[in-house]
Amino acid sequence: MRSLTGNFSTMRRPESLEKEITALSAEELSAFRKWFAEFDAAAWDAQLEADARAGKLDALADGALNDRKAGECSDL
């Protein structure tokens, strides 16, 4: 099987990626899906952590805490 990370790191255009992905065998596509899901989840986690460190989520947290104090929340 081709190295997914090696092939994709040198490509620049989405059309090239699309062409490469559509040429994958079923087994390769399955491996790509697994890799991409893990990659995407890690990217999402990193962005969420960066946003939290930068204070971008503070207003949401404050709003939730205020709602809780006001009794406007219910237990799950």
C-alpha positions as CSV (number, residue, x, y, z in Angstrom):
1,M,0.0,0.0,0.0
2,R,1.2,3.5,-0.8
3,S,2.2,5.7,2.1
4,L,-0.7,8.1,2.5
5,T,1.1,10.8,4.4
6,G,4.1,10.7,2.0
7,N,1.9,11.1,-1.1
8,F,-0.4,13.8,0.2
9,S,2.3,16.0,1.7
10,T,3.8,16.9,-1.7
11,M,0.5,17.6,-3.4
12,R,-0.8,21.1,-3.5
13,R,-4.1,21.2,-5.5
14,P,-7.4,19.6,-4.4
15,E,-7.8,18.2,-7.9
16,S,-4.6,16.2,-7.5
17,L,-5.9,14.9,-4.2
18,E,-9.2,14.0,-5.7
19,K,-7.6,12.1,-8.6
20,E,-5.3,10.2,-6.2
21,I,-8.1,9.3,-3.8
22,T,-10.4,8.1,-6.6
23,A,-7.6,5.8,-7.8
24,L,-7.4,4.0,-4.4
25,S,-8.4,0.4,-4.1
26,A,-11.2,-0.4,-1.6
27,E,-8.6,-1.5,0.9
28,E,-6.6,1.7,0.4
29,L,-9.7,3.9,0.6
30,S,-10.6,2.2,3.9
31,A,-7.2,2.9,5.3
32,F,-7.4,6.5,4.0
33,R,-10.8,7.0,5.7
34,K,-9.4,5.8,9.0
35,W,-6.3,7.9,8.7
36,F,-8.3,11.0,7.7
37,A,-10.8,10.6,10.5
38,E,-7.9,10.5,13.0
39,F,-6.2,13.4,11.4
40,D,-9.3,15.5,11.3
41,A,-10.2,14.7,14.9
42,A,-6.6,15.7,16.0
43,A,-6.9,19.0,14.0
44,W,-10.3,19.8,15.6
45,D,-8.9,19.1,19.1
46,A,-5.9,21.3,18.4
47,Q,-8.1,24.1,17.2
48,L,-10.4,23.8,20.2
49,E,-7.5,23.9,22.6
50,A,-6.0,26.9,20.8
51,D,-9.3,28.7,21.0
52,A,-9.7,27.9,24.7
53,R,-6.2,29.1,25.4
54,A,-6.9,32.3,23.5
55,G,-10.0,33.0,25.5
56,K,-12.4,32.6,22.5
57,L,-14.6,30.2,24.5
58,D,-14.7,32.3,27.7
59,A,-18.1,34.0,26.9
60,L,-19.7,30.6,26.2
61,A,-18.4,29.2,29.5
62,D,-19.5,32.3,31.4
63,G,-22.9,32.0,29.9
64,A,-23.3,28.4,30.8
65,L,-22.1,29.1,34.4
66,N,-24.6,32.0,34.7
67,D,-27.4,29.8,33.4
68,R,-26.5,27.1,35.9
69,K,-26.4,29.7,38.8
70,A,-29.8,31.0,37.7
71,G,-31.3,27.5,37.7
72,E,-31.9,27.5,34.0
73,C,-30.2,24.1,33.5
74,S,-31.4,20.6,34.0
75,D,-29.5,17.5,34.9
76,L,-28.7,15.1,32.1
